[in-house]
Amino acid sequence: MKLLTDGPENDPLLGFCMAVISRYAEKWPPTEQVLADEFVDWFGAKSFMTPTAMRELCLAKGISLSFVPLPPGLHGVNCSFQDKKEIVISEDELVPFAHVHTLFHEFREMLECVFAELGHATLCPTVSLEAKAEEFAIASRMATATRELPAYMEMVANIEKNWQRYLGYAFLAVLEFAYLFSCAFLPQFEDVISEARRQRYVRT
């Protein structure tokens, strides 16, 4: 099995999965939230990432990332061949943060393949990997926000004028709520927009 003979020093994704197994073997499988927390720390993900930043992070983990036109309804795909790993994401971002969400989704599918080859699959045959990948993507985006919030809070706390500081806290609260709302409902937003585009295409 090539994956196992490559060694974690040549395969960062394999190394990550082995580290997760070693930490949670006694309570296997870990929840999607736990897995997302581990992944965000390892990957170095941010809430706001440009395509260039996403490519650089993926490349550092031995994975090629590209943005290309994909058929309607297909947001991303991933593949592995020998020592090559690649994620392809639709260049058409229907809603803000969709690219980041799709990246996390595709990573979860790749992680499951590695866990399975290591004999530590996290899902039973009756559980949908697609559904779990969506849950993982949402949890990962929320984890990035949770990690970044203290830094933003400190920035607001350093504002000298009281009214400006209070306004800053209010703005931060609204922004955080909007972001978390988008995390939870982004897939639904994409479905609505995709259906609207399909209906418009049918009518024209």
C-alpha positions in Angstrom: 0.0 0.0 0.0 1.8 3.1 -1.2 0.2 5.5 1.2 1.6 3.7 4.2 5.1 3.2 2.7 5.6 6.8 1.8 5.9 7.8 5.5 4.5 10.9 7.2 7.6 12.9 6.5 6.8 12.8 2.8 3.0 13.0 3.2 1.8 15.7 5.6 -1.8 14.6 5.3 -0.8 11.1 6.4 1.2 12.6 9.3 -1.8 14.6 10.4 -4.1 11.5 10.4 -1.5 9.4 12.3 -1.2 12.2 15.0 -5.0 12.4 15.4 -5.2 8.6 15.7 -2.5 8.6 18.4 -4.3 11.3 20.4 -7.8 9.9 20.2 -7.4 6.2 19.7 -9.0 5.4 23.1 -12.1 7.5 22.2 -12.4 6.7 18.5 -13.8 8.2 16.4 -13.5 11.8 17.3 -16.4 14.1 16.7 -16.5 16.4 13.7 -15.9 19.4 16.0 -12.8 17.8 17.5 -11.5 16.8 14.1 -12.2 20.3 12.8 -10.3 21.9 15.7 -7.3 19.7 15.0 -7.4 20.4 11.3 -7.7 24.1 11.6 -4.7 24.2 13.9 -2.6 22.0 11.6 -3.7 23.6 8.3 -3.3 27.2 9.6 -6.7 28.2 8.2 -8.1 31.7 8.5 -11.7 32.9 8.2 -10.9 35.1 5.2 -8.6 33.5 2.7 -7.9 34.6 -0.9 -7.5 31.9 -3.6 -3.8 32.6 -3.5 -3.6 32.1 0.3 -5.6 28.9 -0.1 -3.2 27.6 -2.8 -0.2 28.4 -0.6 -1.6 26.6 2.4 -2.5 23.5 0.4 0.9 23.4 -1.3 2.6 23.5 2.1 0.6 20.3 2.9 1.5 18.6 -0.3 -1.8 19.2 -2.1 -2.3 21.0 -5.4 -5.3 23.4 -5.5 -6.9 24.9 -8.6 -10.0 26.8 -9.5 -11.6 25.9 -12.8 -15.1 25.9 -14.3 -17.2 23.0 -13.1 -20.7 21.8 -14.0 -23.6 23.5 -12.2 -24.1 22.0 -8.8 -20.6 20.6 -8.5 -18.6 22.8 -6.1 -15.4 20.8 -5.9 -13.7 17.4 -6.3 -10.6 15.8 -4.9 -8.3 13.0 -6.1 -5.2 11.1 -5.1 -2.9 9.1 -7.3 0.3 7.6 -5.9 2.0 10.6 -4.2 -0.1 13.2 -6.0 -3.0 14.9 -4.2 -5.2 17.5 -5.8 -8.3 19.5 -4.9 -10.3 21.3 -7.7 -12.8 24.0 -6.8 -15.4 25.7 -9.0 -14.2 29.1 -9.9 -17.8 30.4 -9.7 -18.2 31.4 -6.0 -22.0 31.6 -5.6 -21.9 33.2 -2.1 -19.1 34.7 0.0 -16.8 32.1 1.8 -18.1 29.3 -0.5 -14.5 28.6 -1.7 -13.3 28.1 1.8 -16.3 26.0 2.7 -15.7 23.8 -0.3 -12.0 23.4 0.5 -12.8 22.2 4.0 -15.4 19.8 2.6 -12.9 18.3 0.1 -10.3 17.9 2.8 -12.7 16.0 5.0 -13.2 13.5 2.2 -9.5 13.1 1.7 -9.0 12.7 5.5 -11.5 9.9 5.6 -9.7 8.0 2.8 -6.4 8.2 4.8 -8.1 7.2 8.1 -9.7 4.2 6.3 -6.4 3.1 4.8 -4.8 3.3 8.3 -7.5 1.0 9.6 -9.3 3.8 11.6 -12.2 4.9 9.5 -14.3 7.4 11.3 -17.6 6.5 9.6 -19.6 3.3 9.4 -21.0 2.2 6.0 -24.4 3.6 6.7 -23.2 7.2 7.3 -22.9 9.6 4.4 -19.4 11.0 3.9 -21.0 13.8 2.0 -23.1 14.8 5.0 -20.2 14.5 7.4 -18.0 16.6 5.1 -20.6 19.4 5.2 -20.7 19.1 9.0 -16.9 19.2 9.1 -16.7 22.3 6.8 -19.2 24.2 9.0 -17.3 23.2 12.1 -14.0 24.2 10.6 -15.2 27.6 9.6 -16.6 28.2 13.1 -13.3 27.0 14.6 -11.4 29.6 12.6 -13.7 32.4 13.9 -13.3 31.2 17.5 -9.6 31.3 17.2 -9.5 34.8 15.7 -12.1 36.4 17.9 -9.7 37.1 20.9 -7.4 39.1 18.7 -10.2 41.3 17.4 -11.5 41.7 20.9 -8.1 43.0 22.1 -8.0 45.4 19.2 -11.4 46.9 20.2 -10.4 46.9 23.9 -7.4 49.2 23.0 -9.6 51.9 21.6 -9.3 54.9 23.9 -12.7 56.6 23.6 -15.5 54.8 25.3 -18.2 55.5 22.6 -15.8 54.2 19.9 -15.0 51.2 21.9 -18.6 50.3 22.6 -19.4 50.9 18.9 -16.5 48.6 18.1 -17.9 45.8 20.3 -21.3 46.2 18.7 -19.9 46.0 15.2 -17.8 43.0 16.2 -20.8 41.2 17.6 -22.9 41.8 14.5 -20.0 40.7 12.3 -19.5 37.5 14.3 -23.2 36.7 14.2 -23.3 37.2 10.5 -20.3 35.0 9.9 -21.6 32.2 12.1 -25.0 32.4 10.4 -23.2 32.1 7.0 -21.3 29.1 8.3 -24.5 27.2 9.3 -26.6 28.1 6.2 -24.1 28.5 3.4 -25.1 25.2 1.7 -28.7 26.2 1.7 -27.8 29.6 0.2 -25.9 27.9 -2.6 -28.8 25.6 -3.3 -31.2 28.5 -3.5 -29.0 30.5 -5.9 -28.2 27.4 -8.0 -32.0 26.7 -8.4 -32.7 30.4 -9.2 -30.0 30.3 -11.9 -31.4 27.0 -13.3 -34.9 28.4 -13.5 -33.6 31.6 -15.2 -31.8 29.4 -17.7 -34.9 27.3 -18.4 -37.1 30.4 -19.0 -34.6 32.0 -21.4 
